[in-house]
């Protein structure tokens, strides 16, 4: 029976809930959708969406399916990266900046500005 895996602990489950919530927030912010808009789309309040994103309240399978439809991703998207030791990737401020940058970058319509910004980011990344 060497193929049996250990049973997840309560803290592992909480960590997965936090990871799923972080993935919901990440995708929502990337698409420029507010908590209010997501809540209206799935039939809950923005406060409930906020609790889902923080991992305070567990997202049911049904709501996870609905959230995935609204955010344009399959349900497994929300679990990507959670398996690595069941540890939540802590991006914190850096992850938030990356999401904000990505969302704002999509709003730039001037092709010349896009190229200049892309070149600047490349230069800074390799400096």
C-alpha positions as CSV (number, residue, x, y, z in Angstrom):
1,X,0.0,0.0,0.0
2,X,2.9,2.3,-0.6
3,X,0.9,4.2,-3.2
4,X,-1.5,5.7,-0.6
5,X,-1.2,9.4,0.0
6,X,-1.6,11.1,3.3
7,X,-5.0,12.6,4.1
8,X,-5.1,16.4,3.8
9,X,-5.2,18.1,7.2
10,X,-7.6,20.9,8.1
11,X,-4.9,23.5,7.5
12,X,-4.2,22.0,4.0
13,X,-7.9,22.4,3.1
14,X,-7.9,26.0,4.4
15,X,-4.8,26.7,2.3
16,X,-6.5,25.3,-0.8
17,X,-9.5,27.5,-0.1
18,X,-7.2,30.5,0.1
19,X,-5.5,29.5,-3.1
20,X,-8.8,29.1,-5.0
21,X,-9.9,32.5,-3.7
22,X,-6.6,34.1,-4.8
23,X,-7.0,32.6,-8.3
24,X,-10.6,33.9,-8.5
25,X,-9.3,37.4,-7.5
26,X,-6.4,37.2,-9.9
27,X,-8.6,36.3,-12.9
28,X,-11.3,38.8,-11.9
29,X,-8.8,41.7,-11.6
30,X,-7.1,40.7,-14.8
31,X,-10.4,41.0,-16.7
32,X,-11.3,44.3,-15.0
33,X,-14.4,42.9,-13.3
34,X,-15.4,44.3,-9.9
35,X,-16.5,42.1,-7.0
36,X,-20.0,43.6,-7.4
37,X,-20.1,42.6,-11.1
38,X,-19.0,39.1,-10.3
39,X,-21.4,38.8,-7.5
40,X,-24.3,39.9,-9.6
41,X,-23.3,37.4,-12.4
42,X,-23.4,34.5,-10.0
43,X,-26.2,35.6,-7.7
44,X,-24.3,36.6,-4.5
45,X,-23.3,39.9,-2.8
46,X,-20.0,41.5,-3.4
47,X,-19.3,40.8,0.3
48,X,-19.7,37.1,-0.4
49,X,-17.3,37.3,-3.4
50,X,-14.8,39.1,-1.1
51,X,-15.1,36.3,1.4
52,X,-14.5,33.7,-1.3
53,X,-11.4,35.6,-2.5
54,X,-9.9,35.7,0.9
55,X,-10.7,32.0,1.5
56,X,-12.9,32.8,4.5
57,X,-15.8,31.1,2.9
58,X,-15.4,27.9,0.8
59,X,-16.6,28.1,-2.8
60,X,-19.1,25.4,-3.6
61,X,-18.6,23.3,-6.8
62,X,-21.7,24.9,-8.3
63,X,-20.4,28.4,-7.7
64,X,-17.0,27.5,-8.9
65,X,-18.5,26.3,-12.2
66,X,-20.5,29.6,-12.5
67,X,-17.4,31.7,-11.6
68,X,-15.4,29.9,-14.2
69,X,-18.0,30.5,-16.9
70,X,-18.2,34.2,-16.0
71,X,-14.4,34.6,-15.9
72,X,-13.9,32.4,-19.0
73,X,-11.8,29.7,-17.4
74,X,-12.4,26.0,-16.7
75,X,-12.9,25.0,-13.0
76,X,-9.4,23.4,-12.8
77,X,-7.9,26.8,-13.5
78,X,-8.6,27.7,-9.8
79,X,-6.6,24.8,-8.5
80,X,-3.5,25.3,-10.7
81,X,-0.4,25.6,-8.5
82,X,-2.2,24.4,-5.4
83,X,-0.8,20.9,-5.5
84,X,2.9,21.8,-4.9
85,X,2.9,20.7,-1.3
86,X,-0.5,22.4,-0.9
87,X,1.3,25.6,-0.2
88,X,-0.2,28.9,-1.3
89,X,2.1,30.9,-3.6
90,X,2.6,34.2,-1.8
91,X,2.8,36.8,-4.5
92,X,1.5,39.6,-2.3
93,X,2.2,43.1,-3.5
94,X,4.3,41.9,-6.5
95,X,1.4,39.8,-7.8
96,X,-1.0,42.6,-7.3
97,X,1.3,45.0,-9.3
98,X,1.6,42.5,-12.1
99,X,-2.2,42.1,-12.3
100,X,-2.7,45.9,-12.3
101,X,0.0,46.3,-14.9
102,X,-1.5,43.6,-17.1
103,X,-5.0,45.1,-16.9
104,X,-3.7,48.6,-17.6
105,X,-1.5,47.4,-20.4
106,X,-4.6,46.0,-22.2
107,X,-6.2,49.5,-22.1
108,X,-3.4,51.1,-24.2
109,X,-4.5,51.4,-27.8
110,X,-1.6,53.3,-29.3
111,X,0.6,50.6,-31.0
112,X,3.7,52.8,-30.7
113,X,3.2,53.2,-27.0
114,X,2.7,49.5,-26.5
115,X,6.0,48.8,-28.3
116,X,7.9,51.4,-26.3
117,X,6.5,50.1,-23.0
118,X,7.3,46.4,-23.9
119,X,10.9,47.4,-24.8
120,X,11.2,49.3,-21.5
121,X,9.9,46.4,-19.5
122,X,12.3,44.0,-21.3
123,X,15.3,46.3,-20.6
124,X,14.4,46.7,-16.9
125,X,13.9,42.9,-16.5
126,X,17.4,42.2,-17.8
127,X,19.2,45.1,-16.1
